């Protein structure tokens, strides 16, 4: 039973990581994991800055989606 739960958990984690890679959210995911675990005292002291950095990373990922969409539309038109 424990093996099944562990296998299911690892499969779910693998799926989340692969989805993050496809959506280009690896950097925000890595940043979030590091800030919450390794740099927790810094995060608690500088919450607004840390959240701002995270939002900038997510915004850059969204910008890359828009650029990819524009390129795909241009290729389709030409």
PyMOL Python script that loads the backbone (N, CA, C, O; Angstrom):
from pymol import cmd

cmd.read_pdbstr("""\
ATOM      1  N   UNK A   1       0.826  -1.196   0.000  1.00  0.00           N
ATOM      2  CA  UNK A   1       0.000   0.000   0.000  1.00  0.00           C
ATOM      3  C   UNK A   1       0.875   1.268   0.000  1.00  0.00           C
ATOM      4  O   UNK A   1       0.622   2.214  -0.745  1.00  0.00           O
ATOM      5  N   UNK A   2       1.891   1.257   0.840  1.00  0.00           N
ATOM      6  CA  UNK A   2       2.774   2.417   0.930  1.00  0.00           C
ATOM      7  C   UNK A   2       3.524   2.629  -0.385  1.00  0.00           C
ATOM      8  O   UNK A   2       3.737   3.763  -0.813  1.00  0.00           O
ATOM      9  N   UNK A   3       3.919   1.530  -1.019  1.00  0.00           N
ATOM     10  CA  UNK A   3       4.609   1.613  -2.300  1.00  0.00           C
ATOM     11  C   UNK A   3       3.701   2.231  -3.361  1.00  0.00           C
ATOM     12  O   UNK A   3       4.158   3.025  -4.184  1.00  0.00           O
ATOM     13  N   UNK A   4       2.438   1.877  -3.346  1.00  0.00           N
ATOM     14  CA  UNK A   4       1.488   2.418  -4.317  1.00  0.00           C
ATOM     15  C   UNK A   4       1.289   3.917  -4.104  1.00  0.00           C
ATOM     16  O   UNK A   4       1.237   4.676  -5.071  1.00  0.00           O
ATOM     17  N   UNK A   5       1.179   4.341  -2.876  1.00  0.00           N
ATOM     18  CA  UNK A   5       0.996   5.761  -2.575  1.00  0.00           C
ATOM     19  C   UNK A   5       2.247   6.544  -2.973  1.00  0.00           C
ATOM     20  O   UNK A   5       2.141   7.632  -3.539  1.00  0.00           O
ATOM     21  N   UNK A   6       3.422   6.003  -2.683  1.00  0.00           N
ATOM     22  CA  UNK A   6       4.668   6.659  -3.049  1.00  0.00           C
ATOM     23  C   UNK A   6       4.814   6.742  -4.566  1.00  0.00           C
ATOM     24  O   UNK A   6       5.224   7.775  -5.096  1.00  0.00           O
ATOM     25  N   UNK A   7       4.483   5.664  -5.262  1.00  0.00           N
ATOM     26  CA  UNK A   7       4.564   5.659  -6.723  1.00  0.00           C
ATOM     27  C   UNK A   7       3.595   6.664  -7.333  1.00  0.00           C
ATOM     28  O   UNK A   7       3.943   7.379  -8.273  1.00  0.00           O
ATOM     29  N   UNK A   8       2.392   6.717  -6.803  1.00  0.00           N
ATOM     30  CA  UNK A   8       1.398   7.664  -7.296  1.00  0.00           C
ATOM     31  C   UNK A   8       1.843   9.109  -7.044  1.00  0.00           C
ATOM     32  O   UNK A   8       1.674   9.977  -7.901  1.00  0.00           O
ATOM     33  N   UNK A   9       2.406   9.354  -5.877  1.00  0.00           N
ATOM     34  CA  UNK A   9       2.902  10.695  -5.556  1.00  0.00           C
ATOM     35  C   UNK A   9       4.036  11.120  -6.468  1.00  0.00           C
ATOM     36  O   UNK A   9       4.070  12.262  -6.926  1.00  0.00           O
ATOM     37  N   UNK A  10       4.965  10.215  -6.735  1.00  0.00           N
ATOM     38  CA  UNK A  10       6.085  10.537  -7.623  1.00  0.00           C
ATOM     39  C   UNK A  10       5.607  10.732  -9.062  1.00  0.00           C
ATOM     40  O   UNK A  10       6.119  11.597  -9.773  1.00  0.00           O
ATOM     41  N   UNK A  11       4.637   9.940  -9.488  1.00  0.00           N
ATOM     42  CA  UNK A  11       4.083  10.106 -10.836  1.00  0.00           C
ATOM     43  C   UNK A  11       3.378  11.454 -10.959  1.00  0.00           C
ATOM     44  O   UNK A  11       3.488  12.122 -11.987  1.00  0.00           O
ATOM     45  N   UNK A  12       2.666  11.847  -9.931  1.00  0.00           N
ATOM     46  CA  UNK A  12       1.983  13.141  -9.935  1.00  0.00           C
ATOM     47  C   UNK A  12       3.001  14.281  -9.954  1.00  0.00           C
ATOM     48  O   UNK A  12       2.821  15.259 -10.680  1.00  0.00           O
ATOM     49  N   UNK A  13       4.050  14.165  -9.176  1.00  0.00           N
ATOM     50  CA  UNK A  13       5.102  15.179  -9.162  1.00  0.00           C
ATOM     51  C   UNK A  13       5.794  15.263 -10.519  1.00  0.00           C
ATOM     52  O   UNK A  13       6.092  16.357 -10.998  1.00  0.00           O
ATOM     53  N   UNK A  14       6.049  14.123 -11.132  1.00  0.00           N
ATOM     54  CA  UNK A  14       6.652  14.109 -12.462  1.00  0.00           C
ATOM     55  C   UNK A  14       5.744  14.788 -13.479  1.00  0.00           C
ATOM     56  O   UNK A  14       6.222  15.525 -14.342  1.00  0.00           O
ATOM     57  N   UNK A  15       4.463  14.551 -13.387  1.00  0.00           N
ATOM     58  CA  UNK A  15       3.512  15.199 -14.293  1.00  0.00           C
ATOM     59  C   UNK A  15       3.492  16.706 -14.122  1.00  0.00           C
ATOM     60  O   UNK A  15       3.418  17.444 -15.104  1.00  0.00           O
ATOM     61  N   UNK A  16       3.557  17.165 -12.883  1.00  0.00           N
ATOM     62  CA  UNK A  16       3.562  18.599 -12.616  1.00  0.00           C
ATOM     63  C   UNK A  16       4.841  19.245 -13.161  1.00  0.00           C
ATOM     64  O   UNK A  16       4.793  20.334 -13.733  1.00  0.00           O
ATOM     65  N   UNK A  17       5.973  18.578 -12.986  1.00  0.00           N
ATOM     66  CA  UNK A  17       7.242  19.123 -13.477  1.00  0.00           C
ATOM     67  C   UNK A  17       7.244  19.170 -15.004  1.00  0.00           C
ATOM     68  O   UNK A  17       7.698  20.154 -15.588  1.00  0.00           O
ATOM     69  N   UNK A  18       6.744  18.128 -15.653  1.00  0.00           N
ATOM     70  CA  UNK A  18       6.690  18.116 -17.121  1.00  0.00           C
ATOM     71  C   UNK A  18       5.753  19.201 -17.643  1.00  0.00           C
ATOM     72  O   UNK A  18       6.064  19.856 -18.638  1.00  0.00           O
ATOM     73  N   UNK A  19       4.623  19.398 -16.992  1.00  0.00           N
ATOM     74  CA  UNK A  19       3.698  20.452 -17.382  1.00  0.00           C
ATOM     75  C   UNK A  19       4.350  21.824 -17.218  1.00  0.00           C
ATOM     76  O   UNK A  19       4.165  22.702 -18.062  1.00  0.00           O
ATOM     77  N   UNK A  20       5.096  22.011 -16.159  1.00  0.00           N
ATOM     78  CA  UNK A  20       5.802  23.275 -15.945  1.00  0.00           C
ATOM     79  C   UNK A  20       6.843  23.508 -17.032  1.00  0.00           C
ATOM     80  O   UNK A  20       7.037  24.641 -17.473  1.00  0.00           O
ATOM     81  N   UNK A  21       7.510  22.448 -17.466  1.00  0.00           N
ATOM     82  CA  UNK A  21       8.492  22.594 -18.537  1.00  0.00           C
ATOM     83  C   UNK A  21       7.817  22.976 -19.847  1.00  0.00           C
ATOM     84  O   UNK A  21       8.304  23.847 -20.567  1.00  0.00           O
ATOM     85  N   UNK A  22       6.710  22.335 -20.154  1.00  0.00           N
ATOM     86  CA  UNK A  22       6.000  22.630 -21.401  1.00  0.00           C
ATOM     87  C   UNK A  22       5.483  24.063 -21.396  1.00  0.00           C
ATOM     88  O   UNK A  22       5.533  24.740 -22.423  1.00  0.00           O
ATOM     89  N   UNK A  23       4.992  24.530 -20.268  1.00  0.00           N
ATOM     90  CA  UNK A  23       4.454  25.882 -20.156  1.00  0.00           C
ATOM     91  C   UNK A  23       5.534  26.923 -19.854  1.00  0.00           C
ATOM     92  O   UNK A  23       5.225  28.093 -19.628  1.00  0.00           O
ATOM     93  N   UNK A  24       6.783  26.502 -19.850  1.00  0.00           N
ATOM     94  CA  UNK A  24       7.931  27.371 -19.578  1.00  0.00           C
ATOM     95  C   UNK A  24       7.849  28.018 -18.188  1.00  0.00           C
ATOM     96  O   UNK A  24       8.206  29.181 -18.004  1.00  0.00           O
ATOM     97  N   UNK A  25       7.383  27.255 -17.247  1.00  0.00           N
ATOM     98  CA  UNK A  25       7.276  27.754 -15.876  1.00  0.00           C
ATOM     99  C   UNK A  25       8.305  27.115 -14.946  1.00  0.00           C
ATOM    100  O   UNK A  25       8.134  27.122 -13.727  1.00  0.00           O
ATOM    101  N   UNK A  26       9.372  26.562 -15.524  1.00  0.00           N
ATOM    102  CA  UNK A  26      10.396  25.903 -14.706  1.00  0.00           C
ATOM    103  C   UNK A  26      11.114  26.891 -13.792  1.00  0.00           C
ATOM    104  O   UNK A  26      11.347  26.597 -12.620  1.00  0.00           O
ATOM    105  N   UNK A  27      11.464  28.060 -14.322  1.00  0.00           N
ATOM    106  CA  UNK A  27      12.178  29.053 -13.507  1.00  0.00           C
ATOM    107  C   UNK A  27      11.318  29.546 -12.341  1.00  0.00           C
ATOM    108  O   UNK A  27      11.807  29.582 -11.212  1.00  0.00           O
ATOM    109  N   UNK A  28      10.042  29.932 -12.571  1.00  0.00           N
ATOM    110  CA  UNK A  28       9.235  30.334 -11.406  1.00  0.00           C
ATOM    111  C   UNK A  28       9.018  29.202 -10.403  1.00  0.00           C
ATOM    112  O   UNK A  28       8.981  29.440  -9.196  1.00  0.00           O
ATOM    113  N   UNK A  29       8.874  27.970 -10.900  1.00  0.00           N
ATOM    114  CA  UNK A  29       8.688  26.830 -10.005  1.00  0.00           C
ATOM    115  C   UNK A  29       9.938  26.595  -9.161  1.00  0.00           C
ATOM    116  O   UNK A  29       9.843  26.366  -7.955  1.00  0.00           O
ATOM    117  N   UNK A  30      11.097  26.652  -9.788  1.00  0.00           N
ATOM    118  CA  UNK A  30      12.355  26.471  -9.063  1.00  0.00           C
ATOM    119  C   UNK A  30      12.571  27.608  -8.067  1.00  0.00           C
ATOM    120  O   UNK A  30      12.979  27.375  -6.929  1.00  0.00           O
ATOM    121  N   UNK A  31      12.295  28.839  -8.499  1.00  0.00           N
ATOM    122  CA  UNK A  31      12.437  29.994  -7.611  1.00  0.00           C
ATOM    123  C   UNK A  31      11.520  29.845  -6.390  1.00  0.00           C
ATOM    124  O   UNK A  31      11.942  30.056  -5.252  1.00  0.00           O
ATOM    125  N   UNK A  32      10.274  29.483  -6.647  1.00  0.00           N
ATOM    126  CA  UNK A  32       9.334  29.325  -5.539  1.00  0.00           C
ATOM    127  C   UNK A  32       9.763  28.246  -4.561  1.00  0.00           C
ATOM    128  O   UNK A  32       9.666  28.427  -3.347  1.00  0.00           O
ATOM    129  N   UNK A  33      10.236  27.129  -5.084  1.00  0.00           N
ATOM    130  CA  UNK A  33      10.679  26.043  -4.209  1.00  0.00           C
ATOM    131  C   UNK A  33      11.898  26.455  -3.388  1.00  0.00           C
ATOM    132  O   UNK A  33      11.980  26.144  -2.199  1.00  0.00           O
ATOM    133  N   UNK A  34      12.840  27.150  -4.013  1.00  0.00           N
ATOM    134  CA  UNK A  34      14.036  27.572  -3.282  1.00  0.00           C
ATOM    135  C   UNK A  34      13.729  28.635  -2.236  1.00  0.00           C
ATOM    136  O   UNK A  34      14.256  28.592  -1.124  1.00  0.00           O
ATOM    137  N   UNK A  35      12.884  29.580  -2.590  1.00  0.00           N
ATOM    138  CA  UNK A  35      12.575  30.668  -1.648  1.00  0.00           C
ATOM    139  C   UNK A  35      11.832  30.125  -0.433  1.00  0.00           C
ATOM    140  O   UNK A  35      12.089  30.545   0.695  1.00  0.00           O
ATOM    141  N   UNK A  36      10.926  29.208  -0.659  1.00  0.00           N
ATOM    142  CA  UNK A  36      10.139  28.682   0.459  1.00  0.00           C
ATOM    143  C   UNK A  36      10.987  27.801   1.378  1.00  0.00           C
ATOM    144  O   UNK A  36      10.764  27.771   2.588  1.00  0.00           O
ATOM    145  N   UNK A  37      11.956  27.086   0.808  1.00  0.00           N
ATOM    146  CA  UNK A  37      12.728  26.144   1.630  1.00  0.00           C
ATOM    147  C   UNK A  37      14.080  26.712   2.076  1.00  0.00           C
ATOM    148  O   UNK A  37      14.342  26.817   3.274  1.00  0.00           O
ATOM    149  N   UNK A  38      14.926  27.072   1.130  1.00  0.00           N
ATOM    150  CA  UNK A  38      16.306  27.451   1.455  1.00  0.00           C
ATOM    151  C   UNK A  38      16.393  28.879   1.978  1.00  0.00           C
ATOM    152  O   UNK A  38      17.094  29.146   2.954  1.00  0.00           O
ATOM    153  N   UNK A  39      15.687  29.787   1.334  1.00  0.00           N
ATOM    154  CA  UNK A  39      15.795  31.208   1.679  1.00  0.00           C
ATOM    155  C   UNK A  39      14.590  31.710   2.474  1.00  0.00           C
ATOM    156  O   UNK A  39      14.176  32.857   2.305  1.00  0.00           O
ATOM    157  N   UNK A  40      14.027  30.870   3.332  1.00  0.00           N
ATOM    158  CA  UNK A  40      12.828  31.241   4.086  1.00  0.00           C
ATOM    159  C   UNK A  40      13.026  32.485   4.961  1.00  0.00           C
ATOM    160  O   UNK A  40      12.156  33.356   4.957  1.00  0.00           O
ATOM    161  N   UNK A  41      14.119  32.606   5.702  1.00  0.00           N
ATOM    162  CA  UNK A  41      14.277  33.829   6.514  1.00  0.00           C
ATOM    163  C   UNK A  41      14.325  35.091   5.649  1.00  0.00           C
ATOM    164  O   UNK A  41      13.748  36.115   6.014  1.00  0.00           O
ATOM    165  N   UNK A  42      15.013  35.020   4.502  1.00  0.00           N
ATOM    166  CA  UNK A  42      15.047  36.171   3.602  1.00  0.00           C
ATOM    167  C   UNK A  42      13.657  36.471   3.067  1.00  0.00           C
ATOM    168  O   UNK A  42      13.260  37.633   2.979  1.00  0.00           O
ATOM    169  N   UNK A  43      12.910  35.416   2.706  1.00  0.00           N
ATOM    170  CA  UNK A  43      11.559  35.606   2.183  1.00  0.00           C
ATOM    171  C   UNK A  43      10.663  36.277   3.218  1.00  0.00           C
ATOM    172  O   UNK A  43       9.896  37.178   2.879  1.00  0.00           O
ATOM    173  N   UNK A  44      10.750  35.856   4.457  1.00  0.00           N
ATOM    174  CA  UNK A  44       9.909  36.447   5.502  1.00  0.00           C
ATOM    175  C   UNK A  44      10.279  37.907   5.755  1.00  0.00           C
ATOM    176  O   UNK A  44       9.418  38.703   6.131  1.00  0.00           O
ATOM    177  N   UNK A  45      11.548  38.269   5.554  1.00  0.00           N
ATOM    178  CA  UNK A  45      11.972  39.652   5.762  1.00  0.00           C
ATOM    179  C   UNK A  45      11.647  40.536   4.559  1.00  0.00           C
ATOM    180  O   UNK A  45      11.454  41.741   4.716  1.00  0.00           O
ATOM    181  N   UNK A  46      11.582  39.957   3.371  1.00  0.00           N
ATOM    182  CA  UNK A  46      11.394  40.725   2.138  1.00  0.00           C
ATOM    183  C   UNK A  46      10.267  40.125   1.300  1.00  0.00           C
ATOM    184  O   UNK A  46      10.468  39.788   0.134  1.00  0.00           O
ATOM    185  N   UNK A  47       9.099  39.995   1.888  1.00  0.00           N
ATOM    186  CA  UNK A  47       7.985  39.323   1.223  1.00  0.00           C
ATOM    187  C   UNK A  47       7.567  40.031  -0.062  1.00  0.00           C
ATOM    188  O   UNK A  47       7.354  39.377  -1.083  1.00  0.00           O
ATOM    189  N   UNK A  48       7.448  41.335  -0.026  1.00  0.00           N
ATOM    190  CA  UNK A  48       6.998  42.069  -1.215  1.00  0.00           C
ATOM    191  C   UNK A  48       7.987  41.922  -2.365  1.00  0.00           C
ATOM    192  O   UNK A  48       7.582  41.729  -3.511  1.00  0.00           O
ATOM    193  N   UNK A  49       9.274  42.011  -2.066  1.00  0.00           N
ATOM    194  CA  UNK A  49      10.288  41.856  -3.107  1.00  0.00           C
ATOM    195  C   UNK A  49      10.270  40.445  -3.686  1.00  0.00           C
ATOM    196  O   UNK A  49      10.319  40.269  -4.904  1.00  0.00           O
ATOM    197  N   UNK A  50      10.201  39.449  -2.820  1.00  0.00           N
ATOM    198  CA  UNK A  50      10.199  38.066  -3.272  1.00  0.00           C
ATOM    199  C   UNK A  50       8.966  37.773  -4.129  1.00  0.00           C
ATOM    200  O   UNK A  50       9.071  37.106  -5.158  1.00  0.00           O
ATOM    201  N   UNK A  51       7.812  38.265  -3.714  1.00  0.00           N
ATOM    202  CA  UNK A  51       6.602  38.067  -4.506  1.00  0.00           C
ATOM    203  C   UNK A  51       6.687  38.810  -5.832  1.00  0.00           C
ATOM    204  O   UNK A  51       6.208  38.317  -6.853  1.00  0.00           O
ATOM    205  N   UNK A  52       7.291  39.985  -5.822  1.00  0.00           N
ATOM    206  CA  UNK A  52       7.472  40.736  -7.060  1.00  0.00           C
ATOM    207  C   UNK A  52       8.372  40.002  -8.042  1.00  0.00           C
ATOM    208  O   UNK A  52       8.090  39.966  -9.240  1.00  0.00           O
ATOM    209  N   UNK A  53       9.449  39.420  -7.542  1.00  0.00           N
ATOM    210  CA  UNK A  53      10.346  38.646  -8.405  1.00  0.00           C
ATOM    211  C   UNK A  53       9.599  37.463  -9.005  1.00  0.00           C
ATOM    212  O   UNK A  53       9.744  37.166 -10.191  1.00  0.00           O
ATOM    213  N   UNK A  54       8.807  36.793  -8.189  1.00  0.00           N
ATOM    214  CA  UNK A  54       8.032  35.654  -8.681  1.00  0.00           C
ATOM    215  C   UNK A  54       7.054  36.085  -9.769  1.00  0.00           C
ATOM    216  O   UNK A  54       6.921  35.409 -10.789  1.00  0.00           O
ATOM    217  N   UNK A  55       6.381  37.189  -9.557  1.00  0.00           N
ATOM    218  CA  UNK A  55       5.422  37.665 -10.556  1.00  0.00           C
ATOM    219  C   UNK A  55       6.120  38.092 -11.847  1.00  0.00           C
ATOM    220  O   UNK A  55       5.574  37.902 -12.934  1.00  0.00           O
ATOM    221  N   UNK A  56       7.313  38.662 -11.741  1.00  0.00           N
ATOM    222  CA  UNK A  56       8.076  39.015 -12.945  1.00  0.00           C
ATOM    223  C   UNK A  56       8.449  37.753 -13.720  1.00  0.00           C
ATOM    224  O   UNK A  56       8.363  37.734 -14.947  1.00  0.00           O
ATOM    225  N   UNK A  57       8.857  36.712 -13.020  1.00  0.00           N
ATOM    226  CA  UNK A  57       9.195  35.456 -13.695  1.00  0.00           C
ATOM    227  C   UNK A  57       7.983  34.849 -14.403  1.00  0.00           C
ATOM    228  O   UNK A  57       8.094  34.366 -15.530  1.00  0.00           O
ATOM    229  N   UNK A  58       6.844  34.876 -13.747  1.00  0.00           N
ATOM    230  CA  UNK A  58       5.619  34.362 -14.377  1.00  0.00           C
ATOM    231  C   UNK A  58       5.220  35.252 -15.550  1.00  0.00           C
ATOM    232  O   UNK A  58       4.768  34.753 -16.581  1.00  0.00           O
ATOM    233  N   UNK A  59       5.381  36.561 -15.403  1.00  0.00           N
ATOM    234  CA  UNK A  59       5.078  37.478 -16.492  1.00  0.00           C
ATOM    235  C   UNK A  59       5.968  37.257 -17.699  1.00  0.00           C
ATOM    236  O   UNK A  59       5.501  37.339 -18.835  1.00  0.00           O
ATOM    237  N   UNK A  60       7.247  36.977 -17.471  1.00  0.00           N
ATOM    238  CA  UNK A  60       8.150  36.676 -18.585  1.00  0.00           C
ATOM    239  C   UNK A  60       7.744  35.382 -19.289  1.00  0.00           C
ATOM    240  O   UNK A  60       7.850  35.278 -20.511  1.00  0.00           O
ATOM    241  N   UNK A  61       7.284  34.407 -18.525  1.00  0.00           N
ATOM    242  CA  UNK A  61       6.810  33.168 -19.143  1.00  0.00           C
ATOM    243  C   UNK A  61       5.573  33.455 -19.993  1.00  0.00           C
ATOM    244  O   UNK A  61       5.453  32.936 -21.102  1.00  0.00           O
ATOM    245  N   UNK A  62       4.660  34.270 -19.486  1.00  0.00           N
ATOM    246  CA  UNK A  62       3.464  34.627 -20.252  1.00  0.00           C
ATOM    247  C   UNK A  62       3.841  35.423 -21.499  1.00  0.00           C
ATOM    248  O   UNK A  62       3.238  35.238 -22.556  1.00  0.00           O
ATOM    249  N   UNK A  63       4.822  36.297 -21.388  1.00  0.00           N
ATOM    250  CA  UNK A  63       5.294  37.044 -22.547  1.00  0.00           C
ATOM    251  C   UNK A  63       5.870  36.106 -23.604  1.00  0.00           C
ATOM    252  O   UNK A  63       5.675  36.323 -24.800  1.00  0.00           O
ATOM    253  N   UNK A  64       6.565  35.085 -23.178  1.00  0.00           N
ATOM    254  CA  UNK A  64       7.099  34.117 -24.144  1.00  0.00           C
ATOM    255  C   UNK A  64       5.971  33.354 -24.838  1.00  0.00           C
ATOM    256  O   UNK A  64       6.109  32.982 -26.003  1.00  0.00           O
ATOM    257  N   UNK A  65       4.843  33.113 -24.131  1.00  0.00           N
ATOM    258  CA  UNK A  65       3.689  32.474 -24.774  1.00  0.00           C
ATOM    259  C   UNK A  65       3.135  33.379 -25.861  1.00  0.00           C
ATOM    260  O   UNK A  65       2.798  32.917 -26.952  1.00  0.00           O
ATOM    261  N   UNK A  66       3.043  34.674 -25.561  1.00  0.00           N
ATOM    262  CA  UNK A  66       2.496  35.626 -26.532  1.00  0.00           C
ATOM    263  C   UNK A  66       3.403  35.716 -27.758  1.00  0.00           C
ATOM    264  O   UNK A  66       2.916  35.730 -28.889  1.00  0.00           O
ATOM    265  N   UNK A  67       4.704  35.775 -27.546  1.00  0.00           N
ATOM    266  CA  UNK A  67       5.647  35.839 -28.669  1.00  0.00           C
ATOM    267  C   UNK A  67       5.529  34.581 -29.521  1.00  0.00           C
ATOM    268  O   UNK A  67       5.532  34.664 -30.749  1.00  0.00           O
ATOM    269  N   UNK A  68       5.426  33.429 -28.891  1.00  0.00           N
ATOM    270  CA  UNK A  68       5.271  32.180 -29.636  1.00  0.00           C
ATOM    271  C   UNK A  68       3.965  32.179 -30.432  1.00  0.00           C
ATOM    272  O   UNK A  68       3.936  31.724 -31.575  1.00  0.00           O
ATOM    273  N   UNK A  69       2.901  32.680 -29.842  1.00  0.00           N
ATOM    274  CA  UNK A  69       1.616  32.748 -30.535  1.00  0.00           C
ATOM    275  C   UNK A  69       1.696  33.684 -31.735  1.00  0.00           C
ATOM    276  O   UNK A  69       1.179  33.364 -32.805  1.00  0.00           O
ATOM    277  N   UNK A  70       2.333  34.829 -31.568  1.00  0.00           N
ATOM    278  CA  UNK A  70       2.479  35.780 -32.676  1.00  0.00           C
ATOM    279  C   UNK A  70       3.307  35.165 -33.799  1.00  0.00           C
ATOM    280  O   UNK A  70       2.965  35.316 -34.972  1.00  0.00           O
ATOM    281  N   UNK A  71       4.374  34.486 -33.459  1.00  0.00           N
ATOM    282  CA  UNK A  71       5.196  33.835 -34.491  1.00  0.00           C
ATOM    283  C   UNK A  71       4.414  32.763 -35.229  1.00  0.00           C
ATOM    284  O   UNK A  71       4.545  32.629 -36.446  1.00  0.00           O
ATOM    285  N   UNK A  72       3.604  32.000 -34.511  1.00  0.00           N
ATOM    286  CA  UNK A  72       2.806  30.949 -35.153  1.00  0.00           C
ATOM    287  C   UNK A  72       1.774  31.559 -36.105  1.00  0.00           C
ATOM    288  O   UNK A  72       1.540  31.032 -37.192  1.00  0.00           O
ATOM    289  N   UNK A  73       1.166  32.661 -35.697  1.00  0.00           N
ATOM    290  CA  UNK A  73       0.185  33.334 -36.562  1.00  0.00           C
ATOM    291  C   UNK A  73       0.870  33.899 -37.790  1.00  0.00           C
ATOM    292  O   UNK A  73       0.337  33.793 -38.894  1.00  0.00           O
ATOM    293  N   UNK A  74       2.038  34.498 -37.622  1.00  0.00           N
ATOM    294  CA  UNK A  74       2.786  35.040 -38.767  1.00  0.00           C
ATOM    295  C   UNK A  74       3.163  33.937 -39.747  1.00  0.00           C
ATOM    296  O   UNK A  74       3.048  34.123 -40.958  1.00  0.00           O
ATOM    297  N   UNK A  75       3.608  32.798 -39.244  1.00  0.00           N
ATOM    298  CA  UNK A  75       3.946  31.688 -40.137  1.00  0.00           C
ATOM    299  C   UNK A  75       2.726  31.181 -40.872  1.00  0.00           C
ATOM    300  O   UNK A  75       2.813  30.816 -42.045  1.00  0.00           O
ATOM    301  N   UNK A  76       1.590  31.153 -40.198  1.00  0.00           N
ATOM    302  CA  UNK A  76       0.363  30.687 -40.840  1.00  0.00           C
ATOM    303  C   UNK A  76      -0.073  31.652 -41.930  1.00  0.00           C
ATOM    304  O   UNK A  76      -0.535  31.223 -42.988  1.00  0.00           O
ATOM    305  N   UNK A  77       0.065  32.937 -41.689  1.00  0.00           N
ATOM    306  CA  UNK A  77      -0.340  33.941 -42.690  1.00  0.00           C
ATOM    307  C   UNK A  77       0.603  33.920 -43.882  1.00  0.00           C
ATOM    308  O   UNK A  77       0.141  33.981 -45.021  1.00  0.00           O
ATOM    309  N   UNK A  78       1.899  33.835 -43.659  1.00  0.00           N
ATOM    310  CA  UNK A  78       2.859  33.858 -44.751  1.00  0.00           C
ATOM    311  C   UNK A  78       2.879  32.506 -45.387  1.00  0.00           C
ATOM    312  O   UNK A  78       3.623  32.284 -46.342  1.00  0.00           O
TER     313      UNK A  78
END
""", "prot")
cmd.dss("prot")
cmd.show_as("cartoon", "prot")
cmd.util.cbc("prot")
cmd.orient("prot")
